[in-house]
Amino acid sequence: MIEIKTIQDSRGKKSFLSLPWQIYTGDPYWVPPFLPDVEFLLNTHKNPFYEHAKIELFLAYKDRKPVGRIAAIIDKNYNDYHQEKTGWFGFFETINNSETVKALLDAVRNWLAKQGMKIMRGPVNPSTNETCGLLVEGFDDPPTFMMAYNPPYYQILLEEYGLEKVKDLLAYEMPLPFAYKPLKRLEKIAIRINNRYPHLTVRNINMKYLNEELARIKEVYNSAWAPNWGFVPMTDKEIDIMANRLKPLVVPELVWLAEWKDHPIAFLFFIPDYFQVLKHLKNGRLFPLGWLKFLIYRRRINRIRAITLGVKKEFHHTGVIPLLLYEAGKALTQFPYTRLEFSWILEDNLPVIRLTEFTPSKLTKRYRIYETKI
């Protein structure tokens, strides 16, 4: 028999955080999470997300042992923006047992119903601005930084429960360095764009003036992504916190801002695959020996992720995206990375998917967001 308990104390929180080590024992592709970051994502006092959202954590027990976990999440900003009454589930992990999954999802569904929600959707951890989606294709390769990973049986169990696909998120990968022919094609396009639009420039961000750069990135982000499915604007506090979390990991030569007469109109952000480092931190923390491992394995990272690419709608016609990709292609010839993943891309974002035709990339992973009516 499965017993569901609401997390109410530090002991329960510890069990919630440590459960993945039980689920993924022996899985060669699983990357242990960085526990301080997961703790922050769940911290309702420190994470500014909870200034407009709330969360409830549940653990499933069998024979007094934890065998599954899940979070119920309501984001007021999302519902206000989309005029919906949608609740989410996230931080989902479970043994291969349909009774456990039913008990966990029923707990979320009942909690959301009491809050007046009409739709249950997920998984997100805890929103679409963080790690989200269930891996349904591409189990033969480790995930890249801030992308999800799970056993194949999760899909079967969720669909047996009655959850249905609402949207797929795609990951494309290409070998590096950029192949000569695609880069030459982009170079010719870039020359035409520069000749046609002399006021359009592309540059790397300046870490010395990070606050000013952040203001420019915020402007682009909350404008460029506004039409996208699942989008919810990030608050100033959320973007500032995200920047602080990522600042030690950013390679400024791999982040680009496009400007029109000094006004920001687009940006492109590549980040090394730090999951290749985290997989060596067995306990998910930097202490006592984690820092040493981090410094050693950071130098061995061979994959990079294109994490964001956005353009203000009114500047789509300028050809700024191929210009950004050309600058990225040139820069990546100076780094030792051998693989580049573009992720994630909405399955119906055809303009961005077509951009992959400029590169020798192929679809390698598919992530799914599910939903059901409450």
Protein Blocks (a to p, Z undefined) as FASTA:
>chain_A
ZZddddfbfklmmmmmmmmmmmmgoiakbccddfklmmmmmmmklmmklmmgccdddddd
eehiafbdcdddddfklmmmnopacdddehiacdddfklmmmmmmmmmmmmmmnopabdc
ddddfbfklcedjdfbhplbccdehiacddfklmmmmmmnopacfbdcddddddddddfk
lmmmmmmmmmmmmmmmmmbccddddfklmmmmmmmmmmmmmmmmmmpghiacddfklmmm
mmmmmmmmpcfklcccddeehiafbdcdddddfklmmmmmmnopabfklmmmmmmmmmmp
cbdcdfbdcddfklmmnommmmmmmmmmmmmmmpcbfbdcdddddfklmmlmmmmmmpcc
dcfbdcddddddZZ
